[in-house]
Amino acid sequence: MADISATTPTHAPARILTVSELNRMAREVLERSFPLFWVSGEISNLTRAASGHWYFSLKDAGAQVRCVMFKNRNAYLEWQPKEGDLVEARAVVTLYEARGEFQLNVEFLQRAGLGVLFEAYEKLRIKLEGEGLFDPARKRSIPAHPRQIGIVTSPDAAALRDVLTTLKRRMPSIPIVLYPAPVQGKGAAALIAAAINQASLRAECDVLIICRGGGSMEDLWQFNEEVVARAIAACSIPTISGVGHETDFTIADFAADRRAPTPTAAAEMASPDRTALLGKVIQQQQRMQRQMQVGLSQRMQQLDYLARRLLSPMQQVAHKIGHLDQLNLRLQAAISRLLQQQSQHLMRLEQNLNHLSPHAVLNRGYALAQTTQGQIVRTSSQLSAGQTVQLTFGQGQADADITRIKS
């Protein structure tokens, strides 16, 4: 009988991983170990799946690596890579667990050499920003109702047609002045700056649009040149930069007074909307009409109220006559009351006078003695024998001679 003790394990074995667990652990290690980085190489085996995802390999002389760029990432690219293109990819390392394949998940893709351009772009941006060329305090407002609009671009550019179409639609009455300049190719930056300087010197426009359509970073590079940025900053006219698409940012955008995401948007910023203005005019007209109608209605009500209070001349005369009659009656009554009071007062005075009158005393049998000089004789000491006095009675007078005086 065979001895099986030699094949029986003396300790429990370590946990056995499944393939799925192994691949998941490997993916997690890779993703933790390799943060987002750049890698360059040549595209090969490019496949665009029906789902919108891109599958390809990046290779150099000695190796290659599988890559995937999902739809939600490649949709933002403004160019289409092809077999043999030298590119630079920003990616993260991962593992496709279902197959255990090492691969790169590409977040962004650009043509090889753009890293040098980005470096030059950032260096110039930082330099000009340090000089205060992009200071918001330097930015001027765009006139709401420009009398004339200038455009710096190529006469053959599709962007010019877009701008002209937009301006014609929004406000066809505004004159346009084109300052032509090539927007791509060697030496174009100097010509763009010269056109901007010409527009500034002539000062015949109220706002200046500097624009071109979208393209790669190399296509837009003329608008990243220092000479263009300085020309824009020195321009005497408010400027709008409309270079490329929404995701494109150039040095010209930072130097301009306003940045538009597209040339069409630049035209919209530069011009008032005729339809909107007409709408506002109509609204104001309707508002004024309503206010006038309300005002007229209120005035009509006031007139009706005043008309009800207004009397004809004959009515006014009759009203005055009636008022005078009332005043006359009140005057007569006042006079009557006054006379009655005065009569009563006179009667009381008469009674008092009658009580105090010497005639009343005389009528009671007394006589008033006066000297011939008219002095009233009150005592016998005023008289002398033989003196003549005048006696006044209740009725009549008499002269008397004093024969004897008694004290």
C-alpha positions as CSV (number, residue, x, y, z in Angstrom):
1,M,0.0,0.0,0.0
2,A,1.4,3.4,-1.0
3,D,2.4,6.0,1.6
4,I,0.3,9.0,1.0
5,S,1.5,11.0,4.0
6,A,4.3,12.5,1.9
7,T,1.8,14.1,-0.6
8,T,-0.6,15.5,2.0
9,P,0.0,19.2,2.8
10,T,0.8,19.8,6.5
11,H,-0.6,23.5,6.3
12,A,-3.7,25.1,4.6
13,P,-2.7,26.7,1.2
14,A,-2.8,30.5,0.6
15,R,-6.0,31.9,-1.0
16,I,-6.1,31.0,-4.6
17,L,-6.9,33.9,-7.0
18,T,-9.3,33.7,-9.9
19,V,-8.1,35.1,-13.2
20,S,-10.5,38.0,-12.9
21,E,-9.3,38.8,-9.4
22,L,-5.7,38.7,-10.6
23,N,-6.3,41.0,-13.6
24,R,-8.3,43.5,-11.4
25,M,-5.5,43.6,-8.9
26,A,-3.0,44.1,-11.7
27,R,-5.1,47.0,-13.2
28,E,-5.4,48.7,-9.8
29,V,-1.6,48.5,-9.3
30,L,-0.9,49.9,-12.8
31,E,-3.4,52.8,-12.4
32,R,-2.0,53.7,-9.0
33,S,1.6,53.5,-10.2
34,F,1.2,55.6,-13.4
35,P,-0.5,58.9,-13.1
36,L,-1.6,60.9,-16.2
37,F,1.4,61.3,-18.5
38,W,2.4,62.1,-22.1
39,V,3.8,59.5,-24.5
40,S,4.8,59.9,-28.2
41,G,4.7,57.4,-31.0
42,E,3.5,56.5,-34.4
43,I,-0.2,55.5,-35.0
44,S,-0.7,52.0,-36.4
45,N,-3.6,49.6,-36.7
46,L,-6.2,52.4,-36.3
47,T,-9.8,51.2,-36.0
48,R,-12.8,53.5,-35.6
49,A,-15.5,51.3,-34.1
50,A,-19.2,51.8,-34.8
51,S,-19.6,52.8,-31.1
52,G,-17.4,55.8,-31.8
53,H,-14.4,54.5,-29.9
54,W,-10.9,54.5,-31.5
55,Y,-8.6,51.6,-31.1
56,F,-4.9,51.8,-32.3
57,S,-1.3,51.1,-31.3
58,L,1.5,53.6,-30.6
59,K,4.9,52.3,-31.7
60,D,8.5,53.4,-32.0
61,A,11.5,51.6,-33.4
62,G,11.7,49.1,-30.5
63,A,8.2,48.6,-29.1
64,Q,4.5,49.2,-29.3
65,V,1.5,49.6,-26.9
66,R,-2.2,49.1,-27.4
67,C,-4.4,52.2,-27.0
68,V,-8.1,53.1,-26.8
69,M,-9.6,56.6,-27.0
70,F,-13.3,56.6,-26.1
71,K,-15.9,58.5,-27.9
72,N,-16.4,61.0,-25.1
73,R,-12.8,62.0,-25.5
74,N,-12.1,61.9,-29.3
75,A,-15.3,63.9,-30.0
76,Y,-13.4,67.0,-28.8
77,L,-10.5,66.6,-31.3
78,E,-10.7,69.0,-34.2
79,W,-8.6,66.8,-36.5
80,Q,-8.6,63.2,-37.6
81,P,-5.5,61.1,-37.0
82,K,-4.5,58.5,-39.6
83,E,-2.1,55.6,-40.0
84,G,1.5,56.7,-39.7
85,D,0.8,60.0,-37.9
86,L,3.4,60.9,-35.3
87,V,1.4,62.0,-32.3
88,E,1.7,62.9,-28.6
89,A,-0.9,61.2,-26.3
90,R,-1.9,62.2,-22.8
91,A,-2.9,58.9,-21.2
92,V,-3.2,56.7,-18.2
93,V,-1.9,53.1,-18.0
94,T,-4.5,50.4,-17.4
95,L,-5.3,46.7,-18.0
96,Y,-8.1,45.4,-20.1
97,E,-9.3,42.8,-17.6
98,A,-11.3,40.7,-20.0
99,R,-8.2,39.8,-22.0
100,G,-5.5,40.7,-19.6
101,E,-4.0,43.1,-22.1
102,F,-1.9,46.0,-21.0
103,Q,-3.1,49.3,-22.7
104,L,-3.3,53.0,-22.6
105,N,-6.5,55.0,-22.1
106,V,-5.9,58.1,-24.2
107,E,-7.4,61.4,-22.8
108,F,-6.1,63.8,-25.4
109,L,-4.2,63.5,-28.7
110,Q,-2.2,66.0,-30.6
111,R,0.3,66.0,-33.5
112,A,3.9,65.5,-32.4
113,G,5.9,68.7,-31.9
114,L,3.0,70.6,-30.3
115,G,4.6,70.2,-26.9
116,V,7.3,72.7,-28.1
117,L,4.6,75.0,-29.3
118,F,2.8,74.8,-26.0
119,E,5.9,75.6,-24.2
120,A,6.5,78.7,-26.4
121,Y,2.8,79.7,-26.0
122,E,3.0,79.5,-22.2
123,K,6.3,81.3,-22.0
124,L,5.0,84.2,-24.1
125,R,1.7,84.3,-22.2
126,I,3.4,84.5,-18.9
127,K,5.8,87.2,-20.1
128,L,3.0,89.5,-21.5
129,E,0.8,88.9,-18.5
130,G,3.7,90.0,-16.3
131,E,3.9,93.2,-18.3
132,G,0.2,93.9,-17.6
133,L,-0.8,93.5,-21.2
134,F,-3.8,91.3,-20.2
135,D,-4.8,93.4,-17.2
136,P,-8.6,93.6,-17.1
137,A,-8.3,97.3,-16.1
138,R,-7.0,97.9,-19.6
139,K,-10.0,96.4,-21.3
140,R,-12.3,98.8,-23.0
141,S,-16.0,98.3,-23.5
142,I,-17.4,97.5,-26.9
143,P,-19.7,100.2,-28.2
144,A,-23.4,99.1,-28.3
145,H,-24.1,101.0,-31.5
146,P,-21.0,101.3,-33.7
147,R,-21.2,103.6,-36.7
148,Q,-18.6,101.5,-38.6
149,I,-17.0,98.1,-38.0
150,G,-13.5,97.0,-39.1
151,I,-12.4,93.4,-39.8
152,V,-8.8,92.1,-39.9
153,T,-8.7,88.8,-41.7
154,S,-8.0,87.2,-45.1
155,P,-10.3,88.2,-47.9
156,D,-10.5,84.5,-48.9
157,A,-11.3,83.2,-45.4
158,A,-14.5,81.4,-44.7
159,A,-14.6,83.3,-41.4
160,L,-15.0,86.6,-43.3
161,R,-18.1,85.2,-45.0
162,D,-19.5,84.1,-41.7
163,V,-18.8,87.5,-40.2
164,L,-20.3,89.4,-43.1
165,T,-23.4,87.2,-43.2
166,T,-23.9,87.7,-39.4
167,L,-23.5,91.5,-39.6
168,K,-25.8,91.7,-42.6
169,R,-28.5,89.7,-40.7
170,R,-28.1,91.7,-37.5
171,M,-27.6,95.3,-38.7
172,P,-27.3,95.6,-42.5
173,S,-27.0,99.4,-42.3
174,I,-23.6,99.4,-40.6
175,P,-20.7,100.0,-43.0
176,I,-17.8,97.5,-43.0
177,V,-14.1,98.2,-43.6
178,L,-11.8,95.2,-44.4
179,Y,-8.2,95.4,-43.5
180,P,-6.9,92.4,-45.4
181,A,-4.1,90.2,-44.1
182,P,-3.1,86.5,-44.5
183,V,-4.0,84.5,-41.4
184,Q,-1.8,81.5,-42.0
185,G,1.7,80.8,-43.2
186,K,5.2,82.2,-42.7
187,G,5.3,86.0,-42.1
188,A,1.5,86.2,-41.6
189,A,1.9,87.5,-38.0
190,A,3.7,90.6,-39.2
191,L,1.1,91.3,-41.8
192,I,-1.7,90.8,-39.3
193,A,0.0,93.3,-36.9
194,A,0.4,95.8,-39.8
195,A,-3.3,95.6,-40.7
196,I,-4.2,96.2,-37.0
197,N,-1.8,99.1,-36.9
198,Q,-3.4,100.5,-40.0
199,A,-6.9,100.3,-38.6
200,S,-5.7,102.0,-35.4
201,L,-4.0,104.8,-37.3
202,R,-7.0,105.5,-39.6
203,A,-9.4,105.3,-36.7
204,E,-12.4,105.2,-39.0
205,C,-14.2,102.4,-37.1
206,D,-15.7,102.1,-33.7
207,V,-14.7,98.4,-33.1
208,L,-12.2,96.1,-34.8
209,I,-12.8,92.3,-35.3
210,I,-9.7,90.2,-35.6
211,C,-10.7,86.7,-36.8
212,R,-10.1,83.5,-38.6
213,G,-11.7,80.0,-38.7
214,G,-10.7,77.0,-36.7
215,G,-7.7,74.8,-37.2
216,S,-4.9,73.0,-35.6
217,M,-2.5,74.8,-33.2
218,E,0.0,75.2,-36.0
219,D,-2.8,76.8,-38.2
220,L,-3.6,79.3,-35.4
221,W,-0.1,80.0,-34.4
222,Q,0.2,83.4,-36.1
223,F,-2.2,84.7,-33.5
224,N,0.1,83.5,-30.8
225,E,3.0,85.7,-32.0
226,E,4.1,88.6,-29.8
227,V,3.9,91.1,-32.6
228,V,0.2,90.5,-33.0
229,A,-0.5,90.6,-29.3
230,R,1.3,94.0,-28.9
231,A,-0.5,95.4,-32.0
232,I,-3.8,94.5,-30.5
233,A,-2.9,95.9,-27.1
234,A,-1.8,99.2,-28.7
235,C,-4.8,99.6,-31.0
236,S,-6.7,102.8,-30.4
237,I,-10.0,101.0,-31.3
238,P,-11.8,98.5,-29.0
239,T,-10.9,95.0,-30.3
240,I,-12.7,91.7,-30.4
241,S,-10.7,88.5,-31.0
242,G,-12.6,85.7,-32.8
243,V,-10.0,83.1,-33.6
244,G,-10.8,79.4,-34.1
245,H,-13.5,77.6,-32.2
246,E,-14.7,77.6,-28.6
247,T,-11.9,75.4,-27.3
248,D,-9.1,77.4,-29.0
249,F,-7.4,80.1,-26.9
250,T,-4.7,82.2,-28.5
251,I,-2.5,85.0,-27.1
252,A,-4.6,87.4,-29.3
253,D,-7.6,86.4,-27.2
254,F,-5.9,87.6,-24.0
255,A,-4.7,90.8,-25.5
256,A,-8.0,91.8,-27.1
257,D,-10.7,93.8,-25.2
258,R,-13.1,91.0,-25.7
259,R,-12.7,87.3,-26.7
260,A,-15.3,85.6,-28.8
261,P,-15.5,81.8,-29.1
262,T,-16.0,82.0,-32.9
263,P,-15.8,84.6,-35.7
264,T,-19.7,84.5,-35.9
265,A,-19.8,85.2,-32.1
266,A,-17.4,88.1,-32.7
267,A,-19.8,89.6,-35.2
268,E,-22.6,89.2,-32.8
269,M,-20.6,91.0,-30.1
270,A,-19.7,93.9,-32.4
271,S,-23.2,94.6,-33.8
272,P,-26.6,95.4,-32.3
273,D,-29.4,93.0,-33.3
274,R,-31.8,94.9,-35.6
275,T,-34.6,92.5,-34.8
276,A,-34.1,92.8,-31.1
277,L,-33.9,96.6,-31.3
278,L,-37.1,96.7,-33.4
279,G,-38.7,94.5,-30.8
280,K,-37.7,96.9,-28.1
281,V,-38.9,99.8,-30.1
282,I,-42.3,98.1,-30.6
283,Q,-42.5,97.3,-26.9
284,Q,-41.7,100.9,-26.0
285,Q,-44.2,102.1,-28.5
286,Q,-46.9,99.8,-27.1
287,R,-45.9,100.9,-23.5
288,M,-46.2,104.6,-24.5
289,Q,-49.5,104.0,-26.2
290,R,-50.8,102.3,-23.0
291,Q,-49.5,105.1,-20.8
292,M,-51.0,107.7,-23.1
293,Q,-54.4,105.9,-23.2
294,V,-54.3,105.6,-19.4
295,G,-53.4,109.3,-19.1
296,L,-56.1,110.3,-21.6
297,S,-58.7,108.2,-19.7
298,Q,-57.7,109.9,-16.4
299,R,-57.9,113.4,-18.0
300,M,-61.3,112.5,-19.5
301,Q,-62.6,111.5,-16.0
302,Q,-61.2,114.7,-14.6
303,L,-63.0,116.7,-17.3
304,D,-66.2,114.9,-16.6
305,Y,-65.9,115.6,-12.9
306,L,-65.1,119.3,-13.6
307,A,-67.9,119.5,-16.1
308,R,-70.4,118.4,-13.5
309,R,-69.1,121.2,-11.2
310,L,-69.1,123.8,-13.9
311,L,-72.1,126.3,-14.0
312,S,-73.3,128.3,-17.0
313,P,-73.0,132.2,-16.7
314,M,-76.8,132.5,-16.1
315,Q,-76.6,129.8,-13.4
316,Q,-73.6,131.6,-11.9
317,V,-75.6,135.0,-11.9
318,A,-78.6,133.3,-10.4
319,H,-76.4,131.7,-7.8
320,K,-74.8,135.1,-7.0
321,I,-78.2,136.8,-6.8
322,G,-79.5,134.1,-4.5
323,H,-76.3,134.6,-2.4
324,L,-76.8,138.4,-2.3
325,D,-80.4,137.9,-1.3
326,Q,-79.3,135.7,1.5
327,L,-76.7,138.3,2.5
328,N,-79.3,141.1,2.3
329,L,-81.7,139.2,4.6
330,R,-78.9,138.5,7.0
331,L,-78.0,142.2,6.9
332,Q,-81.6,143.4,7.5
333,A,-81.9,141.0,10.3
334,A,-78.6,142.2,11.8
335,I,-79.7,145.8,11.4
336,S,-83.0,145.1,13.0
337,R,-81.4,143.3,15.9
338,L,-78.9,146.2,16.3
339,L,-81.7,148.9,16.2
340,Q,-83.7,147.0,18.7
341,Q,-80.8,146.8,21.0
342,Q,-80.0,150.5,20.5
343,S,-83.6,151.4,21.1
344,Q,-83.7,149.5,24.3
345,H,-80.4,151.2,25.3
346,L,-81.8,154.6,24.5
347,M,-84.9,153.9,26.5
348,R,-82.8,153.0,29.5
349,L,-80.7,156.1,29.0
350,E,-83.8,158.2,28.7
351,Q,-85.2,156.8,31.9
352,N,-81.9,157.5,33.6
353,L,-81.8,161.0,32.2
354,N,-85.4,161.6,33.3
355,H,-84.5,160.5,36.8
356,L,-81.5,162.8,36.8
357,S,-83.0,165.7,34.9
358,P,-83.5,169.0,36.9
359,H,-86.8,169.6,35.1
360,A,-88.2,166.5,36.7
361,V,-87.3,168.1,40.1
362,L,-88.7,171.4,39.1
363,N,-91.9,169.8,38.0
364,R,-92.3,168.5,41.5
365,G,-92.5,172.2,42.8
366,Y,-88.9,173.1,43.1
367,A,-87.3,176.2,41.6
368,L,-83.7,176.8,40.3
369,A,-82.1,180.0,41.4
370,Q,-79.3,181.5,39.3
371,T,-77.4,184.8,39.5
372,T,-77.6,187.2,36.6
373,Q,-74.2,185.8,35.6
374,G,-75.7,182.3,35.3
375,Q,-74.2,180.8,38.5
376,I,-76.4,178.4,40.3
377,V,-77.2,179.5,43.8
378,R,-76.7,176.6,46.2
379,T,-76.4,178.5,49.5
380,S,-77.7,181.8,50.9
381,S,-74.2,182.9,51.5
382,Q,-73.8,183.5,47.7
383,L,-76.5,186.2,47.9
384,S,-76.7,189.8,49.1
385,A,-79.7,192.0,49.8
386,G,-80.9,193.9,46.8
387,Q,-79.4,191.3,44.4
388,T,-81.5,190.1,41.5
389,V,-81.7,186.4,40.8
390,Q,-83.4,184.4,38.1
391,L,-85.8,181.6,39.1
392,T,-86.5,178.7,36.9
393,F,-89.6,176.6,37.5
394,G,-91.0,173.5,36.0
395,Q,-92.8,175.8,33.6
396,G,-91.4,179.2,32.9
397,Q,-88.9,181.6,34.6
398,A,-89.1,184.8,36.9
399,D,-86.7,187.4,38.2
400,A,-86.7,188.1,42.0
401,D,-85.0,190.7,44.2
402,I,-83.4,189.6,47.4
403,T,-84.8,191.6,50.3
404,R,-83.6,189.6,53.3
405,I,-81.1,186.8,53.7
406,K,-81.3,184.0,56.2
407,S,-78.5,181.7,57.0
